[in-house]
Amino acid sequence: MAVRTPKSLEPGKVDAQESARALRRIKDYLAAHPGTENVRVTGELVGEEALVLPRDVVTMLAYMLAQLAEGRGVTAMPSHAELTTSQAADVLNVSRPYLIGLLEAGKIPYRLVGRHRRVLFEDLMAYKRQSDAESRKAADDLIALSEELDLY
């Protein structure tokens, strides 16, 4: 499996006002056409064939446009992409040494390419979901304990 470079749009690369305008049009369309059907995008020329997009793709595009409208960058990455340890640490917003500790502890699967570790994006996201769920449970337990002790 080859290392795949994520496709990115840096902040400011796309005009924020154009992004906001496109986002409003997509939101209006989705609100006017609820459901799970595909979205038909028509051109401005009469008789031009419509482009048919899966609704989930349009929803994802709307999310990306919202980020761009706020002046934030966006990165699209296939779930099977392999990341370097630096890229994986950036995704988790942790230091590279901390990430390597997680890898060596077996918390996130990885493979070696020569001497270099590679992490599948989908494995990284599975760890993140599990870690987030554990954090939410710990917070819920703390709130319950606070309420039980009348501290909340």
N, C-alpha and C positions, 0 to 999 in steps of 0.2 A: 504494500500500500504506500503510495507516494505522499509526501508531505504536501498538503494543499494550502495555498495562501488564501486567507480570507479576502473577500472583496469588500473594500471600504470606501466610504465617502467621508472625507475629512470635514470638520466643522467649517461652514462657510463655502464649501465647494458648490453647493446647490443653493440657489436664491431662496431665502427663508419665506418671502412673500409668495413666490410661486408655489412653494411646498404647502403653505397654509391654504392657498386658494384650491389647489388640487385635493388637499385633505377634506376641505369643506364639501367639495363636489362628490367625493367618494362617500363621505358620511351621509350626505343627503340621499344619494342613490341607495345605500344600504338601508337607511331608515324607510325609504319609500318602497323598497322591495325586500321585506323581511323573509327569512327562510334560509334554505341551504342550497338553493339553485345556483348554477354558474352565473357569472356576470358577463353580460354582452356589452362590449365597448365598441361603439360605432364611430366611424370617421366622419369628417365633415363633408366628404364628397358623396353625392347622391349615388346610390347603387353600390357603394363600397362595402365589401364584405365585413361583417362584424368580427372583432377579435373576442373569443370566448375564453374567460379566465375562471379558474376555480375560485369560489367565494373565499376560501381560506387564504389564497394567495392575495386577493384584493384586501382582505383584513390585515394581512402582514404588511402589504404596501402602505396601507393607511397608518399603521404604527410607525413605519419608517419615515413617512412624510411628517408625522407629528414630531418626531425627534429632530428632523431637519428643519422644520419650521421654528423650533426652539433654538436653533443654532448649534445643535449637537451633531456629532458624527454618528455614522451607522456602519456596522459591519455585518455582512451576511456570510454565514459559514455552514457548509454541509455538515450534518451530524456525524458523518464518518471521517471528517477531517482529522488529521493528526497535528497536534500542537507541540511546539518546543516547550521546555519547562518555563521559559520566560513568558511565552504567550499564555500558557495555562495559569501561571501565577497572576498575570494581568486579569484574566477572566474572573478568577476568584477574588481578586483584589487583596492578595497576600504577597509576602516576599517569596522570592525564588527558593531560598533555603528552607522556609516553612513548607512550601509545596514539596520539595524533595523529601522532607521528613514524612509527609503524608504518603508519598509514593513508596518510600522504603518501609514504612509501617504497614503497607498493604491496604491502605484505605482507598487508594485509587489505582486501578490497574495501569500498567505502562509496558512498553517494550523498549529494548535497546536497539539502536541503529548505530553500530560501531560502539563508541563509548557514550553516545548521546541518548537520553531518554525521550520517548515520544508518548504523548497521552492522547487517546481518542477523545474528541469533543463530547461525544455522547456519554462516555464514562465520567468525564469531568462534570457534566450536567447532572448525571445520576448522583454523584457525590454531593453536589451543591443542593439538590432537592432533599436528600437525606439529611444533610447538615442543617438546612433551613427548617425542616420538620422537627428535628431534635431541639433546635433553638426555640421554636414556637412552643413546643411541649414544656420545656424548662420554664419559659416565661409564664405559661398558663399555670404550671404547678406553683410557681412563686406567687402569683396573684391569688390562687386558691388558698395557699398557706397564709398570706397576708389577711385575707378575708376571714379565715378561720380564727386568726389571732386578733381580730378586730383592729388591724393596723391599716386597713384599706378603706 
